[in-house]
Amino acid sequence: GEDVVNIRRFRIFDRWGNAVFDDTNLEPNDVRSGWDGVYRGVEMNSAVFIYFAEIEFLDGVSEIIKGEIVLVR
């Protein structure tokens, strides 16, 4: 939402717990930031991945959110 000022850390894991993406200080709603479905130069197959993100809001409060991402090719 508009009240998010920074994504302090964004991590994505495969179903075996391997980190396939890990980045810090991402700008919210910037399509050039984030994961493109590639790990070590190879496009990942369709699957479900788990994410954790530490989000910073306008009021200075930060929150950790988590969920699933479905990668569809």
PQR file of N, CA, C, O and H, with PARSE charges and radii, in Angstrom:
ATOM      1  N   GLY A   1       0.809  -1.190   0.000 -0.4000 1.5000
ATOM      2  CA  GLY A   1       0.000   0.000   0.000 -0.0000 2.0000
ATOM      3  C   GLY A   1       0.855   1.258   0.000  0.5500 1.7000
ATOM      4  O   GLY A   1       2.084   1.195   0.017 -0.5500 1.4000
ATOM      5  N   GLU A   2       0.195   2.369  -0.019 -0.4000 1.5000
ATOM      6  CA  GLU A   2       0.865   3.659  -0.075 -0.0000 2.0000
ATOM      7  C   GLU A   2       1.631   3.985   1.200  0.5500 1.7000
ATOM      8  O   GLU A   2       2.516   4.841   1.184 -0.5500 1.4000
ATOM      9  H   GLU A   2      -0.804   2.420  -0.033  0.4000 1.0000
ATOM     10  N   ASP A   3       1.306   3.318   2.298 -0.4000 1.5000
ATOM     11  CA  ASP A   3       1.981   3.609   3.566 -0.0000 2.0000
ATOM     12  C   ASP A   3       3.276   2.823   3.745  0.5500 1.7000
ATOM     13  O   ASP A   3       3.933   2.958   4.777 -0.5500 1.4000
ATOM     14  H   ASP A   3       0.587   2.623   2.311  0.4000 1.0000
ATOM     15  N   VAL A   4       3.660   2.006   2.763 -0.4000 1.5000
ATOM     16  CA  VAL A   4       4.931   1.268   2.805 -0.0000 2.0000
ATOM     17  C   VAL A   4       6.021   2.147   2.201  0.5500 1.7000
ATOM     18  O   VAL A   4       5.871   2.638   1.082 -0.5500 1.4000
ATOM     19  H   VAL A   4       3.127   1.897   1.924  0.4000 1.0000
ATOM     20  N   VAL A   5       7.121   2.349   2.936 -0.4000 1.5000
ATOM     21  CA  VAL A   5       8.203   3.182   2.428 -0.0000 2.0000
ATOM     22  C   VAL A   5       9.433   2.372   2.016  0.5500 1.7000
ATOM     23  O   VAL A   5      10.248   2.844   1.223 -0.5500 1.4000
ATOM     24  H   VAL A   5       7.243   1.950   3.845  0.4000 1.0000
ATOM     25  N   ASN A   6       9.572   1.158   2.549 -0.4000 1.5000
ATOM     26  CA  ASN A   6      10.761   0.363   2.245 -0.0000 2.0000
ATOM     27  C   ASN A   6      10.484  -1.106   2.514  0.5500 1.7000
ATOM     28  O   ASN A   6       9.781  -1.453   3.463 -0.5500 1.4000
ATOM     29  H   ASN A   6       8.910   0.774   3.193  0.4000 1.0000
ATOM     30  N   ILE A   7      11.035  -1.951   1.683 -0.4000 1.5000
ATOM     31  CA  ILE A   7      11.037  -3.385   1.963 -0.0000 2.0000
ATOM     32  C   ILE A   7      12.459  -3.680   2.421  0.5500 1.7000
ATOM     33  O   ILE A   7      13.377  -3.827   1.614 -0.5500 1.4000
ATOM     34  H   ILE A   7      11.606  -1.669   0.912  0.4000 1.0000
ATOM     35  N   ARG A   8      12.613  -3.763   3.729 -0.4000 1.5000
ATOM     36  CA  ARG A   8      13.957  -3.913   4.300 -0.0000 2.0000
ATOM     37  C   ARG A   8      14.638  -5.188   3.853  0.5500 1.7000
ATOM     38  O   ARG A   8      15.828  -5.188   3.537 -0.5500 1.4000
ATOM     39  H   ARG A   8      11.868  -3.643   4.385  0.4000 1.0000
ATOM     40  N   ARG A   9      13.876  -6.289   3.828 -0.4000 1.5000
ATOM     41  CA  ARG A   9      14.442  -7.566   3.382 -0.0000 2.0000
ATOM     42  C   ARG A   9      13.332  -8.407   2.782  0.5500 1.7000
ATOM     43  O   ARG A   9      12.215  -8.452   3.298 -0.5500 1.4000
ATOM     44  H   ARG A   9      12.910  -6.290   4.085  0.4000 1.0000
ATOM     45  N   PHE A  10      13.658  -9.075   1.680 -0.4000 1.5000
ATOM     46  CA  PHE A  10      12.706  -9.932   0.999 -0.0000 2.0000
ATOM     47  C   PHE A  10      13.421 -11.226   0.651  0.5500 1.7000
ATOM     48  O   PHE A  10      14.418 -11.225  -0.071 -0.5500 1.4000
ATOM     49  H   PHE A  10      14.566  -9.039   1.261  0.4000 1.0000
ATOM     50  N   ARG A  11      12.894 -12.343   1.178 -0.4000 1.5000
ATOM     51  CA  ARG A  11      13.519 -13.651   0.961 -0.0000 2.0000
ATOM     52  C   ARG A  11      12.478 -14.625   0.422  0.5500 1.7000
ATOM     53  O   ARG A  11      11.318 -14.608   0.834 -0.5500 1.4000
ATOM     54  H   ARG A  11      12.084 -12.343   1.764  0.4000 1.0000
ATOM     55  N   ILE A  12      12.916 -15.476  -0.509 -0.4000 1.5000
ATOM     56  CA  ILE A  12      12.058 -16.509  -1.081 -0.0000 2.0000
ATOM     57  C   ILE A  12      12.784 -17.844  -0.992  0.5500 1.7000
ATOM     58  O   ILE A  12      13.977 -17.945  -1.278 -0.5500 1.4000
ATOM     59  H   ILE A  12      13.859 -15.490  -0.843  0.4000 1.0000
ATOM     60  N   PHE A  13      12.026 -18.873  -0.582 -0.4000 1.5000
ATOM     61  CA  PHE A  13      12.568 -20.218  -0.392 -0.0000 2.0000
ATOM     62  C   PHE A  13      11.783 -21.225  -1.211  0.5500 1.7000
ATOM     63  O   PHE A  13      10.576 -21.082  -1.406 -0.5500 1.4000
ATOM     64  H   PHE A  13      11.057 -18.791  -0.350  0.4000 1.0000
ATOM     65  N   ASP A  14      12.491 -22.261  -1.694 -0.4000 1.5000
ATOM     66  CA  ASP A  14      11.799 -23.364  -2.350 -0.0000 2.0000
ATOM     67  C   ASP A  14      11.226 -24.299  -1.284  0.5500 1.7000
ATOM     68  O   ASP A  14      11.379 -24.048  -0.089 -0.5500 1.4000
ATOM     69  H   ASP A  14      13.472 -22.378  -1.535  0.4000 1.0000
ATOM     70  N   ARG A  15      10.577 -25.361  -1.710 -0.4000 1.5000
ATOM     71  CA  ARG A  15       9.895 -26.234  -0.737 -0.0000 2.0000
ATOM     72  C   ARG A  15      10.852 -27.046   0.129  0.5500 1.7000
ATOM     73  O   ARG A  15      10.432 -27.667   1.105 -0.5500 1.4000
ATOM     74  H   ARG A  15      10.452 -25.566  -2.681  0.4000 1.0000
ATOM     75  N   TRP A  16      12.126 -27.044  -0.219 -0.4000 1.5000
ATOM     76  CA  TRP A  16      13.125 -27.741   0.586 -0.0000 2.0000
ATOM     77  C   TRP A  16      13.853 -26.791   1.533  0.5500 1.7000
ATOM     78  O   TRP A  16      14.739 -27.205   2.281 -0.5500 1.4000
ATOM     79  H   TRP A  16      12.468 -26.539  -1.012  0.4000 1.0000
ATOM     80  N   GLY A  17      13.475 -25.524   1.496 -0.4000 1.5000
ATOM     81  CA  GLY A  17      14.081 -24.551   2.394 -0.0000 2.0000
ATOM     82  C   GLY A  17      15.306 -23.848   1.852  0.5500 1.7000
ATOM     83  O   GLY A  17      15.969 -23.107   2.578 -0.5500 1.4000
ATOM     84  H   GLY A  17      12.756 -25.188   0.888  0.4000 1.0000
ATOM     85  N   ASN A  18      15.614 -24.069   0.587 -0.4000 1.5000
ATOM     86  CA  ASN A  18      16.754 -23.380  -0.029 -0.0000 2.0000
ATOM     87  C   ASN A  18      16.352 -21.957  -0.408  0.5500 1.7000
ATOM     88  O   ASN A  18      15.310 -21.752  -1.031 -0.5500 1.4000
ATOM     89  H   ASN A  18      15.076 -24.670  -0.003  0.4000 1.0000
ATOM     90  N   ALA A  19      17.161 -20.987  -0.042 -0.4000 1.5000
ATOM     91  CA  ALA A  19      16.897 -19.600  -0.418 -0.0000 2.0000
ATOM     92  C   ALA A  19      17.174 -19.425  -1.916  0.5500 1.7000
ATOM     93  O   ALA A  19      18.291 -19.653  -2.379 -0.5500 1.4000
ATOM     94  H   ALA A  19      18.008 -21.153   0.463  0.4000 1.0000
ATOM     95  N   VAL A  20      16.146 -19.018  -2.664 -0.4000 1.5000
ATOM     96  CA  VAL A  20      16.310 -18.793  -4.096 -0.0000 2.0000
ATOM     97  C   VAL A  20      16.361 -17.302  -4.417  0.5500 1.7000
ATOM     98  O   VAL A  20      16.684 -16.919  -5.541 -0.5500 1.4000
ATOM     99  H   VAL A  20      15.238 -18.833  -2.288  0.4000 1.0000
ATOM    100  N   PHE A  21      16.042 -16.457  -3.432 -0.4000 1.5000
ATOM    101  CA  PHE A  21      16.124 -15.011  -3.609 -0.0000 2.0000
ATOM    102  C   PHE A  21      16.286 -14.371  -2.238  0.5500 1.7000
ATOM    103  O   PHE A  21      15.634 -14.775  -1.275 -0.5500 1.4000
ATOM    104  H   PHE A  21      15.779 -16.767  -2.518  0.4000 1.0000
ATOM    105  N   ASP A  22      17.155 -13.375  -2.153 -0.4000 1.5000
ATOM    106  CA  ASP A  22      17.373 -12.646  -0.902 -0.0000 2.0000
ATOM    107  C   ASP A  22      17.903 -11.264  -1.259  0.5500 1.7000
ATOM    108  O   ASP A  22      18.990 -11.136  -1.823 -0.5500 1.4000
ATOM    109  H   ASP A  22      17.685 -13.047  -2.935  0.4000 1.0000
ATOM    110  N   ASP A  23      17.135 -10.230  -0.931 -0.4000 1.5000
ATOM    111  CA  ASP A  23      17.568  -8.876  -1.245 -0.0000 2.0000
ATOM    112  C   ASP A  23      17.100  -7.934  -0.142  0.5500 1.7000
ATOM    113  O   ASP A  23      16.190  -8.255   0.623 -0.5500 1.4000
ATOM    114  H   ASP A  23      16.252 -10.333  -0.474  0.4000 1.0000
ATOM    115  N   THR A  24      17.732  -6.777  -0.072 -0.4000 1.5000
ATOM    116  CA  THR A  24      17.412  -5.803   0.969 -0.0000 2.0000
ATOM    117  C   THR A  24      17.140  -4.441   0.348  0.5500 1.7000
ATOM    118  O   THR A  24      17.559  -4.136  -0.768 -0.5500 1.4000
ATOM    119  H   THR A  24      18.471  -6.516  -0.693  0.4000 1.0000
ATOM    120  N   ASN A  25      16.416  -3.633   1.124 -0.4000 1.5000
ATOM    121  CA  ASN A  25      16.110  -2.242   0.773 -0.0000 2.0000
ATOM    122  C   ASN A  25      15.535  -2.084  -0.631  0.5500 1.7000
ATOM    123  O   ASN A  25      16.066  -1.356  -1.470 -0.5500 1.4000
ATOM    124  H   ASN A  25      16.076  -3.880   2.031  0.4000 1.0000
ATOM    125  N   LEU A  26      14.439  -2.788  -0.853 -0.4000 1.5000
ATOM    126  CA  LEU A  26      13.739  -2.705  -2.139 -0.0000 2.0000
ATOM    127  C   LEU A  26      12.699  -1.595  -2.083  0.5500 1.7000
ATOM    128  O   LEU A  26      12.069  -1.370  -1.049 -0.5500 1.4000
ATOM    129  H   LEU A  26      14.008  -3.380  -0.172  0.4000 1.0000
ATOM    130  N   GLU A  27      12.530  -0.914  -3.189 -0.4000 1.5000
ATOM    131  CA  GLU A  27      11.523   0.135  -3.270 -0.0000 2.0000
ATOM    132  C   GLU A  27      10.165  -0.502  -3.538  0.5500 1.7000
ATOM    133  O   GLU A  27      10.039  -1.318  -4.451 -0.5500 1.4000
ATOM    134  H   GLU A  27      13.042  -1.096  -4.028  0.4000 1.0000
ATOM    135  N   PRO A  28       9.143  -0.142  -2.756 -0.5600 1.5000
ATOM    136  CA  PRO A  28       7.812  -0.728  -2.963  0.2800 2.0000
ATOM    137  C   PRO A  28       7.267  -0.423  -4.358  0.5500 1.7000
ATOM    138  O   PRO A  28       7.477   0.667  -4.890 -0.5500 1.4000
ATOM    139  N   ASN A  29       6.579  -1.378  -4.936 -0.4000 1.5000
ATOM    140  CA  ASN A  29       5.896  -1.247  -6.226 -0.0000 2.0000
ATOM    141  C   ASN A  29       6.831  -0.946  -7.390  0.5500 1.7000
ATOM    142  O   ASN A  29       6.391  -0.390  -8.397 -0.5500 1.4000
ATOM    143  H   ASN A  29       6.409  -2.264  -4.505  0.4000 1.0000
ATOM    144  N   ASP A  30       8.084  -1.292  -7.281 -0.4000 1.5000
ATOM    145  CA  ASP A  30       9.037  -1.135  -8.379 -0.0000 2.0000
ATOM    146  C   ASP A  30       9.181  -2.489  -9.063  0.5500 1.7000
ATOM    147  O   ASP A  30       9.764  -3.415  -8.500 -0.5500 1.4000
ATOM    148  H   ASP A  30       8.441  -1.744  -6.463  0.4000 1.0000
ATOM    149  N   VAL A  31       8.653  -2.601 -10.271 -0.4000 1.5000
ATOM    150  CA  VAL A  31       8.658  -3.892 -10.967 -0.0000 2.0000
ATOM    151  C   VAL A  31      10.065  -4.358 -11.332  0.5500 1.7000
ATOM    152  O   VAL A  31      10.267  -5.530 -11.648 -0.5500 1.4000
ATOM    153  H   VAL A  31       8.180  -1.848 -10.728  0.4000 1.0000
ATOM    154  N   ARG A  32      11.029  -3.453 -11.291 -0.4000 1.5000
ATOM    155  CA  ARG A  32      12.416  -3.836 -11.587 -0.0000 2.0000
ATOM    156  C   ARG A  32      13.078  -4.502 -10.379  0.5500 1.7000
ATOM    157  O   ARG A  32      14.119  -5.144 -10.514 -0.5500 1.4000
ATOM    158  H   ARG A  32      10.864  -2.501 -11.034  0.4000 1.0000
ATOM    159  N   SER A  33      12.473  -4.349  -9.201 -0.4000 1.5000
ATOM    160  CA  SER A  33      12.975  -4.990  -7.982 -0.0000 2.0000
ATOM    161  C   SER A  33      12.250  -6.312  -7.799  0.5500 1.7000
ATOM    162  O   SER A  33      11.196  -6.542  -8.392 -0.5500 1.4000
ATOM    163  H   SER A  33      11.626  -3.827  -9.091  0.4000 1.0000
ATOM    164  N   GLY A  34      12.811  -7.159  -6.991 -0.4000 1.5000
ATOM    165  CA  GLY A  34      12.134  -8.408  -6.682 -0.0000 2.0000
ATOM    166  C   GLY A  34      12.662  -9.575  -7.484  0.5500 1.7000
ATOM    167  O   GLY A  34      13.652  -9.469  -8.208 -0.5500 1.4000
ATOM    168  H   GLY A  34      13.667  -6.972  -6.510  0.4000 1.0000
ATOM    169  N   TRP A  35      11.985 -10.666  -7.337 -0.4000 1.5000
ATOM    170  CA  TRP A  35      12.424 -11.925  -7.933 -0.0000 2.0000
ATOM    171  C   TRP A  35      11.813 -12.097  -9.305  0.5500 1.7000
ATOM    172  O   TRP A  35      10.629 -11.826  -9.506 -0.5500 1.4000
ATOM    173  H   TRP A  35      11.181 -10.751  -6.749  0.4000 1.0000
ATOM    174  N   ASP A  36      12.627 -12.550 -10.259 -0.4000 1.5000
ATOM    175  CA  ASP A  36      12.168 -12.772 -11.629 -0.0000 2.0000
ATOM    176  C   ASP A  36      11.962 -14.254 -11.952  0.5500 1.7000
ATOM    177  O   ASP A  36      11.770 -14.614 -13.113 -0.5500 1.4000
ATOM    178  H   ASP A  36      13.589 -12.769 -10.096  0.4000 1.0000
ATOM    179  N   GLY A  37      12.001 -15.115 -10.927 -0.4000 1.5000
ATOM    180  CA  GLY A  37      11.793 -16.543 -11.156 -0.0000 2.0000
ATOM    181  C   GLY A  37      13.043 -17.281 -11.575  0.5500 1.7000
ATOM    182  O   GLY A  37      12.980 -18.441 -11.982 -0.5500 1.4000
ATOM    183  H   GLY A  37      12.157 -14.822  -9.983  0.4000 1.0000
ATOM    184  N   VAL A  38      14.187 -16.611 -11.476 -0.4000 1.5000
ATOM    185  CA  VAL A  38      15.464 -17.205 -11.882 -0.0000 2.0000
ATOM    186  C   VAL A  38      16.322 -17.441 -10.648  0.5500 1.7000
ATOM    187  O   VAL A  38      16.377 -16.603  -9.748 -0.5500 1.4000
ATOM    188  H   VAL A  38      14.239 -15.669 -11.145  0.4000 1.0000
ATOM    189  N   TYR A  39      16.990 -18.591 -10.614 -0.4000 1.5000
ATOM    190  CA  TYR A  39      17.907 -18.925  -9.525 -0.0000 2.0000
ATOM    191  C   TYR A  39      19.208 -19.414 -10.122  0.5500 1.7000
ATOM    192  O   TYR A  39      19.229 -20.398 -10.863 -0.5500 1.4000
ATOM    193  H   TYR A  39      16.944 -19.271 -11.345  0.4000 1.0000
ATOM    194  N   ARG A  40      20.299 -18.725  -9.800 -0.4000 1.5000
ATOM    195  CA  ARG A  40      21.634 -19.049 -10.323 -0.0000 2.0000
ATOM    196  C   ARG A  40      21.648 -19.138 -11.846  0.5500 1.7000
ATOM    197  O   ARG A  40      22.276 -20.020 -12.431 -0.5500 1.4000
ATOM    198  H   ARG A  40      20.282 -17.926  -9.198  0.4000 1.0000
ATOM    199  N   GLY A  41      20.935 -18.197 -12.472 -0.4000 1.5000
ATOM    200  CA  GLY A  41      20.929 -18.108 -13.929 -0.0000 2.0000
ATOM    201  C   GLY A  41      19.988 -19.055 -14.644  0.5500 1.7000
ATOM    202  O   GLY A  41      19.944 -19.062 -15.874 -0.5500 1.4000
ATOM    203  H   GLY A  41      20.425 -17.481 -11.997  0.4000 1.0000
ATOM    204  N   VAL A  42      19.229 -19.861 -13.900 -0.4000 1.5000
ATOM    205  CA  VAL A  42      18.326 -20.843 -14.499 -0.0000 2.0000
ATOM    206  C   VAL A  42      16.888 -20.517 -14.101  0.5500 1.7000
ATOM    207  O   VAL A  42      16.607 -20.277 -12.927 -0.5500 1.4000
ATOM    208  H   VAL A  42      19.264 -19.855 -12.901  0.4000 1.0000
ATOM    209  N   GLU A  43      15.971 -20.508 -15.083 -0.4000 1.5000
ATOM    210  CA  GLU A  43      14.564 -20.291 -14.774 -0.0000 2.0000
ATOM    211  C   GLU A  43      14.030 -21.462 -13.962  0.5500 1.7000
ATOM    212  O   GLU A  43      14.202 -22.623 -14.333 -0.5500 1.4000
ATOM    213  H   GLU A  43      16.199 -20.703 -16.037  0.4000 1.0000
ATOM    214  N   MET A  44      13.383 -21.140 -12.852 -0.4000 1.5000
ATOM    215  CA  MET A  44      12.800 -22.178 -12.005 -0.0000 2.0000
ATOM    216  C   MET A  44      11.548 -22.736 -12.665  0.5500 1.7000
ATOM    217  O   MET A  44      10.864 -22.036 -13.413 -0.5500 1.4000
ATOM    218  H   MET A  44      13.243 -20.197 -12.551  0.4000 1.0000
ATOM    219  N   ASN A  45      11.253 -24.001 -12.383 -0.4000 1.5000
ATOM    220  CA  ASN A  45      10.023 -24.616 -12.864 -0.0000 2.0000
ATOM    221  C   ASN A  45       8.843 -24.092 -12.056  0.5500 1.7000
ATOM    222  O   ASN A  45       9.018 -23.539 -10.970 -0.5500 1.4000
ATOM    223  H   ASN A  45      11.808 -24.569 -11.775  0.4000 1.0000
ATOM    224  N   SER A  46       7.659 -24.268 -12.587 -0.4000 1.5000
ATOM    225  CA  SER A  46       6.445 -23.901 -11.864 -0.0000 2.0000
ATOM    226  C   SER A  46       6.423 -24.622 -10.528  0.5500 1.7000
ATOM    227  O   SER A  46       6.670 -25.826 -10.458 -0.5500 1.4000
ATOM    228  H   SER A  46       7.517 -24.717 -13.469  0.4000 1.0000
ATOM    229  N   ALA A  47       6.125 -23.879  -9.470 -0.4000 1.5000
ATOM    230  CA  ALA A  47       6.110 -24.462  -8.124 -0.0000 2.0000
ATOM    231  C   ALA A  47       5.561 -23.430  -7.143  0.5500 1.7000
ATOM    232  O   ALA A  47       5.284 -22.284  -7.497 -0.5500 1.4000
ATOM    233  H   ALA A  47       5.924 -22.901  -9.528  0.4000 1.0000
ATOM    234  N   VAL A  48       5.414 -23.876  -5.907 -0.4000 1.5000
ATOM    235  CA  VAL A  48       5.017 -22.988  -4.819 -0.0000 2.0000
ATOM    236  C   VAL A  48       6.265 -22.650  -4.017  0.5500 1.7000
ATOM    237  O   VAL A  48       7.055 -23.534  -3.686 -0.5500 1.4000
ATOM    238  H   VAL A  48       5.639 -24.807  -5.619  0.4000 1.0000
ATOM    239  N   PHE A  49       6.436 -21.387  -3.708 -0.4000 1.5000
ATOM    240  CA  PHE A  49       7.570 -20.891  -2.937 -0.0000 2.0000
ATOM    241  C   PHE A  49       7.046 -20.128  -1.728  0.5500 1.7000
ATOM    242  O   PHE A  49       5.923 -19.622  -1.740 -0.5500 1.4000
ATOM    243  H   PHE A  49       5.794 -20.669  -3.976  0.4000 1.0000
ATOM    244  N   ILE A  50       7.855 -20.050  -0.701 -0.4000 1.5000
ATOM    245  CA  ILE A  50       7.504 -19.339   0.532 -0.0000 2.0000
ATOM    246  C   ILE A  50       8.298 -18.040   0.576  0.5500 1.7000
ATOM    247  O   ILE A  50       9.479 -18.011   0.230 -0.5500 1.4000
ATOM    248  H   ILE A  50       8.767 -20.460  -0.691  0.4000 1.0000
ATOM    249  N   TYR A  51       7.637 -16.958   1.007 -0.4000 1.5000
ATOM    250  CA  TYR A  51       8.364 -15.692   1.136 -0.0000 2.0000
ATOM    251  C   TYR A  51       8.232 -15.124   2.549  0.5500 1.7000
ATOM    252  O   TYR A  51       7.255 -15.373   3.255 -0.5500 1.4000
ATOM    253  H   TYR A  51       6.677 -16.981   1.288  0.4000 1.0000
ATOM    254  N   PHE A  52       9.235 -14.364   2.928 -0.4000 1.5000
ATOM    255  CA  PHE A  52       9.261 -13.579   4.156 -0.0000 2.0000
ATOM    256  C   PHE A  52       9.714 -12.184   3.762  0.5500 1.7000
ATOM    257  O   PHE A  52      10.696 -12.036   3.033 -0.5500 1.4000
ATOM    258  H   PHE A  52      10.028 -14.161   2.354  0.4000 1.0000
ATOM    259  N   ALA A  53       9.019 -11.168   4.228 -0.4000 1.5000
ATOM    260  CA  ALA A  53       9.405  -9.794   3.925 -0.0000 2.0000
ATOM    261  C   ALA A  53       9.314  -8.950   5.182  0.5500 1.7000
ATOM    262  O   ALA A  53       8.334  -9.025   5.923 -0.5500 1.4000
ATOM    263  H   ALA A  53       8.222 -11.288   4.820  0.4000 1.0000
ATOM    264  N   GLU A  54      10.340  -8.147   5.418 -0.4000 1.5000
ATOM    265  CA  GLU A  54      10.296  -7.170   6.502 -0.0000 2.0000
ATOM    266  C   GLU A  54       9.961  -5.828   5.864  0.5500 1.7000
ATOM    267  O   GLU A  54      10.733  -5.290   5.070 -0.5500 1.4000
ATOM    268  H   GLU A  54      11.137  -8.085   4.817  0.4000 1.0000
ATOM    269  N   ILE A  55       8.791  -5.297   6.227 -0.4000 1.5000
ATOM    270  CA  ILE A  55       8.238  -4.099   5.617 -0.0000 2.0000
ATOM    271  C   ILE A  55       8.329  -2.935   6.586  0.5500 1.7000
ATOM    272  O   ILE A  55       8.019  -3.082   7.768 -0.5500 1.4000
ATOM    273  H   ILE A  55       8.164  -5.734   6.872  0.4000 1.0000
ATOM    274  N   GLU A  56       8.756  -1.770   6.090 -0.4000 1.5000
ATOM    275  CA  GLU A  56       8.809  -0.547   6.901 -0.0000 2.0000
ATOM    276  C   GLU A  56       7.714   0.403   6.425  0.5500 1.7000
ATOM    277  O   GLU A  56       7.571   0.658   5.229 -0.5500 1.4000
ATOM    278  H   GLU A  56       9.008  -1.650   5.130  0.4000 1.0000
ATOM    279  N   PHE A  57       6.939   0.925   7.387 -0.4000 1.5000
ATOM    280  CA  PHE A  57       5.830   1.817   7.085 -0.0000 2.0000
ATOM    281  C   PHE A  57       6.197   3.276   7.342  0.5500 1.7000
ATOM    282  O   PHE A  57       7.220   3.567   7.961 -0.5500 1.4000
ATOM    283  H   PHE A  57       7.055   0.718   8.358  0.4000 1.0000
ATOM    284  N   LEU A  58       5.355   4.187   6.861 -0.4000 1.5000
ATOM    285  CA  LEU A  58       5.567   5.626   7.021 -0.0000 2.0000
ATOM    286  C   LEU A  58       5.795   6.042   8.468  0.5500 1.7000
ATOM    287  O   LEU A  58       6.588   6.943   8.741 -0.5500 1.4000
ATOM    288  H   LEU A  58       4.524   3.951   6.358  0.4000 1.0000
ATOM    289  N   ASP A  59       5.103   5.390   9.392 -0.4000 1.5000
ATOM    290  CA  ASP A  59       5.207   5.760  10.802 -0.0000 2.0000
ATOM    291  C   ASP A  59       6.444   5.180  11.484  0.5500 1.7000
ATOM    292  O   ASP A  59       6.615   5.335  12.693 -0.5500 1.4000
ATOM    293  H   ASP A  59       4.458   4.658   9.170  0.4000 1.0000
ATOM    294  N   GLY A  60       7.320   4.504  10.705 -0.4000 1.5000
ATOM    295  CA  GLY A  60       8.554   3.942  11.240 -0.0000 2.0000
ATOM    296  C   GLY A  60       8.422   2.539  11.784  0.5500 1.7000
ATOM    297  O   GLY A  60       9.425   1.907  12.118 -0.5500 1.4000
ATOM    298  H   GLY A  60       7.181   4.379   9.722  0.4000 1.0000
ATOM    299  N   VAL A  61       7.216   2.045  11.878 -0.4000 1.5000
ATOM    300  CA  VAL A  61       6.977   0.685  12.365 -0.0000 2.0000
ATOM    301  C   VAL A  61       7.337  -0.309  11.267  0.5500 1.7000
ATOM    302  O   VAL A  61       7.068  -0.068  10.090 -0.5500 1.4000
ATOM    303  H   VAL A  61       6.402   2.558  11.607  0.4000 1.0000
ATOM    304  N   SER A  62       7.941  -1.416  11.653 -0.4000 1.5000
ATOM    305  CA  SER A  62       8.226  -2.469  10.680 -0.0000 2.0000
ATOM    306  C   SER A  62       7.472  -3.729  11.078  0.5500 1.7000
ATOM    307  O   SER A  62       7.165  -3.948  12.250 -0.5500 1.4000
ATOM    308  H   SER A  62       8.159  -1.611  12.609  0.4000 1.0000
ATOM    309  N   GLU A  63       7.186  -4.541  10.087 -0.4000 1.5000
ATOM    310  CA  GLU A  63       6.404  -5.758  10.291 -0.0000 2.0000
ATOM    311  C   GLU A  63       6.945  -6.834   9.370  0.5500 1.7000
ATOM    312  O   GLU A  63       7.359  -6.547   8.248 -0.5500 1.4000
ATOM    313  H   GLU A  63       7.436  -4.362   9.135  0.4000 1.0000
ATOM    314  N   ILE A  64       6.941  -8.067   9.840 -0.4000 1.5000
ATOM    315  CA  ILE A  64       7.331  -9.200   9.005 -0.0000 2.0000
ATOM    316  C   ILE A  64       6.063  -9.876   8.502  0.5500 1.7000
ATOM    317  O   ILE A  64       5.178 -10.242   9.274 -0.5500 1.4000
ATOM    318  H   ILE A  64       6.604  -8.300  10.752  0.4000 1.0000
ATOM    319  N   ILE A  65       6.006 -10.028   7.190 -0.4000 1.5000
ATOM    320  CA  ILE A  65       4.884 -10.744   6.597 -0.0000 2.0000
ATOM    321  C   ILE A  65       5.430 -11.982   5.898  0.5500 1.7000
ATOM    322  O   ILE A  65       6.594 -12.024   5.502 -0.5500 1.4000
ATOM    323  H   ILE A  65       6.726  -9.730   6.563  0.4000 1.0000
ATOM    324  N   LYS A  66       4.581 -12.981   5.755 -0.4000 1.5000
ATOM    325  CA  LYS A  66       5.002 -14.215   5.093 -0.0000 2.0000
ATOM    326  C   LYS A  66       3.822 -14.791   4.335  0.5500 1.7000
ATOM    327  O   LYS A  66       2.664 -14.493   4.628 -0.5500 1.4000
ATOM    328  H   LYS A  66       3.635 -12.947   6.077  0.4000 1.0000
ATOM    329  N   GLY A  67       4.140 -15.617   3.360 -0.4000 1.5000
ATOM    330  CA  GLY A  67       3.089 -16.228   2.570 -0.0000 2.0000
ATOM    331  C   GLY A  67       3.671 -17.119   1.489  0.5500 1.7000
ATOM    332  O   GLY A  67       4.834 -17.521   1.539 -0.5500 1.4000
ATOM    333  H   GLY A  67       5.081 -15.859   3.123  0.4000 1.0000
ATOM    334  N   GLU A  68       2.832 -17.414   0.513 -0.4000 1.5000
ATOM    335  CA  GLU A  68       3.224 -18.283  -0.592 -0.0000 2.0000
ATOM    336  C   GLU A  68       3.177 -17.528  -1.903  0.5500 1.7000
ATOM    337  O   GLU A  68       2.370 -16.618  -2.091 -0.5500 1.4000
ATOM    338  H   GLU A  68       1.888 -17.087   0.472  0.4000 1.0000
ATOM    339  N   ILE A  69       4.059 -17.923  -2.807 -0.4000 1.5000
ATOM    340  CA  ILE A  69       4.081 -17.426  -4.170 -0.0000 2.0000
ATOM    341  C   ILE A  69       3.949 -18.632  -5.075  0.5500 1.7000
ATOM    342  O   ILE A  69       4.647 -19.628  -4.884 -0.5500 1.4000
ATOM    343  H   ILE A  69       4.715 -18.662  -2.655  0.4000 1.0000
ATOM    344  N   VAL A  70       3.075 -18.562  -6.047 -0.4000 1.5000
ATOM    345  CA  VAL A  70       2.941 -19.631  -7.026 -0.0000 2.0000
ATOM    346  C   VAL A  70       3.588 -19.131  -8.311  0.5500 1.7000
ATOM    347  O   VAL A  70       3.136 -18.157  -8.913 -0.5500 1.4000
ATOM    348  H   VAL A  70       2.508 -17.753  -6.202  0.4000 1.0000
ATOM    349  N   LEU A  71       4.650 -19.812  -8.718 -0.4000 1.5000
ATOM    350  CA  LEU A  71       5.329 -19.474  -9.961 -0.0000 2.0000
ATOM    351  C   LEU A  71       4.715 -20.324 -11.071  0.5500 1.7000
ATOM    352  O   LEU A  71       4.720 -21.553 -11.001 -0.5500 1.4000
ATOM    353  H   LEU A  71       5.017 -20.603  -8.229  0.4000 1.0000
ATOM    354  N   VAL A  72       4.192 -19.657 -12.088 -0.4000 1.5000
ATOM    355  CA  VAL A  72       3.564 -20.350 -13.205 -0.0000 2.0000
ATOM    356  C   VAL A  72       4.312 -19.988 -14.469  0.5500 1.7000
ATOM    357  O   VAL A  72       4.531 -18.809 -14.746 -0.5500 1.4000
ATOM    358  H   VAL A  72       4.188 -18.659 -12.145  0.4000 1.0000
ATOM    359  N   ARG A  73       4.694 -20.960 -15.218 -0.4000 1.5000
ATOM    360  CA  ARG A  73       5.415 -20.738 -16.487 -0.0000 2.0000
ATOM    361  C   ARG A  73       4.507 -21.035 -17.655  0.5500 1.7000
ATOM    362  O   ARG A  73       4.922 -20.910 -18.807 -0.5500 1.4000
ATOM    363  H   ARG A  73       4.516 -21.918 -14.993  0.4000 1.0000
TER
END
